[in-house]
Amino acid sequence: MYYHIEGILAYKDGALAVIDCGGVGYKLNISYTTYTRLPETGQKFKLFTHLVVKDDALDLLGFYDLSEKNAFVMLTSVSGVGPKSAMAVLSVLTPERFAFAVASGDYKELSLAQGVSAKTAQKIILELKDKINRESAALEKSGGMAAFIPENQGLPGAANPRGDAMVALIALGYSRMEANDALKNIDLTKPLEEIIKLALKNLTQ
């Protein structure tokens, strides 16, 4: 319904932001990570949005960038993970840390979120990796993989920095072509988290 909302930040707290846009105050539920990125009230700001439809309410969620929004969408694609749990994860982890946790299989990072058990955290990683690997296998079978990953190197799930970084970026909702392009000219000897940050910077330029 809404892609983003831009206006004057009228109010903020750890889980809520109100943006005044043309005299209308839009209440957006936010993660604590987004809260730390907000300017002082009275300043102009933009949040990307996602509408959650419930039986008895419509909840508008706000995200400071598309990476966080994409991470939310990927989290809620996991069976049994609802908006509340997804926002809890994004309140303790930046999108980069979330992507790193998925790529490295670090379920303990995800279980730091309130209400997310170790079992649920493991499920998130397993389902997302399984989804990525199934889609990759189908693409490789169709012959589409080689079109943008030379010599089939760096397949998501592969035991190498490029493959792990691909998994991380795809977990944030980017396509394989976007991920592949973002990783060009990046020193893959750097730590995985640094590679992810540099790739995300390339994607937002």
C-alpha distance (Angstrom), angle and dihedral (degrees) to the residues before:
residue distance angle dihedral
M1 . . .
Y2 3.80 . .
Y3 3.81 124.1 .
H4 3.77 96.5 -171.8
I5 3.79 139.4 -18.9
E6 3.79 122.0 -141.1
G7 3.77 125.3 -172.9
I8 3.78 144.5 94.1
L9 3.79 117.1 -32.0
A10 3.81 101.6 -123.4
Y11 3.82 100.0 173.2
K12 3.78 140.2 1.3
D13 3.77 141.4 179.5
G14 3.80 135.0 159.4
A15 3.79 94.2 -71.3
L16 3.80 105.8 17.9
A17 3.79 140.9 58.0
V18 3.79 129.0 -178.0
I19 3.79 117.7 -157.4
D20 3.79 119.1 -165.9
C21 3.78 107.9 -143.9
G22 3.78 116.4 175.9
G23 3.79 92.5 -23.6
V24 3.82 93.6 -49.2
G25 3.81 118.0 111.1
Y26 3.81 112.2 -142.3
K27 3.80 114.2 -159.0
L28 3.79 112.3 -148.2
N29 3.77 127.3 -175.2
I30 3.80 108.7 -136.2
S31 3.79 140.9 -176.2
Y32 3.77 120.8 -110.6
T33 3.80 87.5 -112.7
T34 3.81 90.0 60.4
Y35 3.81 90.0 45.2
T36 3.82 90.4 59.1
R37 3.83 89.2 54.9
L38 3.80 96.2 51.9
P39 3.81 120.1 109.3
E40 3.79 123.6 -131.3
T41 3.80 116.1 -69.5
G42 3.78 113.7 -87.5
Q43 3.79 93.6 42.8
K44 3.78 127.9 109.3
F45 3.80 116.0 -103.4
K46 3.79 142.1 160.6
L47 3.79 129.4 -140.0
F48 3.78 126.7 -172.3
T49 3.78 111.5 -130.4
H50 3.77 144.7 -145.0
L51 3.80 124.5 -172.7
V52 3.81 118.0 -140.5
V53 3.80 113.1 -160.0
K54 3.81 116.4 -152.6
D55 3.79 131.7 176.0
D56 3.79 91.5 -105.3
A57 3.80 104.7 21.6
L58 3.79 149.7 24.6
D59 3.80 114.1 -131.0
L60 3.79 119.8 -164.0
L61 3.79 113.3 -154.7
G62 3.79 124.9 -159.7
F63 3.81 129.4 -150.5
Y64 3.80 128.9 -172.7
D65 3.83 92.9 -136.2
L66 3.79 142.3 1.2
S67 3.80 93.0 -99.2
E68 3.79 90.6 63.0
K69 3.79 91.9 45.0
N70 3.80 91.0 49.2
A71 3.80 90.6 49.3
F72 3.81 89.0 53.2
V73 3.81 91.8 51.0
M74 3.80 91.7 49.1
L75 3.80 92.1 48.2
T76 3.79 93.3 51.0
S77 3.80 90.1 49.2
V78 3.82 87.1 70.6
S79 3.79 111.8 93.7
G80 3.79 111.7 -105.8
V81 3.82 95.2 15.8
G82 3.79 110.9 113.7
P83 3.81 132.5 -173.9
K84 3.82 92.8 -89.3
S85 3.81 93.4 55.5
A86 3.80 92.2 42.8
M87 3.80 91.5 52.6
A88 3.81 89.5 47.2
V89 3.81 89.9 56.0
L90 3.80 91.6 48.2
S91 3.79 90.4 48.9
V92 3.81 91.1 63.7
L93 3.81 99.9 30.2
T94 3.78 131.3 48.4
P95 3.81 115.2 -135.5
E96 3.80 88.1 -100.9
R97 3.81 92.3 54.0
F98 3.80 91.1 45.7
A99 3.81 90.9 51.8
F100 3.80 90.8 46.4
A101 3.82 91.0 50.8
V102 3.81 91.5 52.3
A103 3.81 93.9 45.9
S104 3.80 94.0 46.5
G105 3.81 96.0 38.5
D106 3.81 92.3 -121.2
Y107 3.80 100.3 159.0
K108 3.81 91.0 166.6
E109 3.81 89.4 69.7
L110 3.81 91.7 54.8
S111 3.81 92.4 45.7
L112 3.81 89.3 61.8
A113 3.80 86.4 80.2
Q114 3.79 117.0 98.1
G115 3.79 111.3 -99.7
V116 3.80 94.6 11.0
S117 3.79 111.3 115.4
A118 3.79 124.9 -156.7
K119 3.81 88.2 -107.5
T120 3.81 91.8 53.9
A121 3.80 91.0 45.9
Q122 3.80 90.8 53.1
K123 3.80 89.6 48.2
I124 3.81 91.2 53.1
I125 3.80 92.0 53.6
L126 3.80 94.9 43.6
E127 3.81 95.1 47.8
L128 3.80 95.0 45.5
K129 3.80 93.3 46.9
D130 3.80 90.9 45.2
K131 3.80 90.7 50.5
I132 3.80 92.1 49.3
N133 3.81 93.6 46.2
R134 3.82 93.6 47.9
E135 3.79 91.5 50.5
S136 3.80 90.8 46.3
A137 3.79 92.4 50.2
A138 3.80 90.8 50.7
L139 3.79 91.5 48.5
E140 3.80 92.8 47.5
K141 3.82 90.4 49.4
S142 3.79 90.1 52.8
G143 3.78 90.4 51.2
G144 3.79 94.1 -116.1
M145 3.79 97.8 115.7
A146 3.78 96.9 71.0
A147 3.79 90.0 55.3
F148 3.77 90.9 79.2
I149 3.82 107.8 8.7
P150 3.81 107.8 65.9
E151 3.80 113.7 -130.6
N152 3.79 89.7 -7.8
Q153 3.80 91.2 -77.1
G154 3.79 119.7 153.6
L155 3.78 98.0 28.9
P156 3.79 111.5 176.9
G157 3.77 108.0 -92.5
A158 3.82 94.0 24.1
A159 3.80 117.9 139.0
N160 3.81 96.5 -110.4
P161 3.82 136.7 84.2
R162 3.79 93.5 -104.1
G163 3.79 92.7 51.2
D164 3.81 92.1 46.7
A165 3.80 90.8 48.5
M166 3.81 89.7 49.9
V167 3.81 89.8 53.5
A168 3.81 90.2 49.6
L169 3.80 94.6 50.5
I170 3.80 93.5 44.7
A171 3.81 88.2 50.2
L172 3.80 85.7 59.9
G173 3.77 90.6 56.1
Y174 3.79 101.0 -99.6
S175 3.79 120.5 137.2
R176 3.79 121.8 -113.2
M177 3.79 90.4 -109.6
E178 3.81 91.7 52.1
A179 3.81 91.0 46.8
N180 3.79 92.2 48.0
D181 3.81 92.4 50.0
A182 3.81 91.7 46.3
L183 3.81 91.4 55.0
K184 3.79 94.8 54.0
N185 3.81 114.4 115.1
I186 3.83 92.8 9.1
D187 3.80 117.7 130.6
L188 3.81 102.0 -116.1
T189 3.80 92.0 -163.9
K190 3.80 88.6 75.0
P191 3.84 120.0 97.8
L192 3.81 112.7 -77.7
E193 3.80 94.2 -114.1
E194 3.82 90.5 53.8
I195 3.82 90.6 49.1
I196 3.82 89.8 52.6
K197 3.81 92.2 49.6
L198 3.80 92.4 49.7
A199 3.80 91.8 47.3
L200 3.81 91.4 50.3
K201 3.79 89.1 50.1
N202 3.80 88.9 54.5
L203 3.80 90.5 49.9
T204 3.80 93.2 53.3
Q205 3.79 97.6 46.2
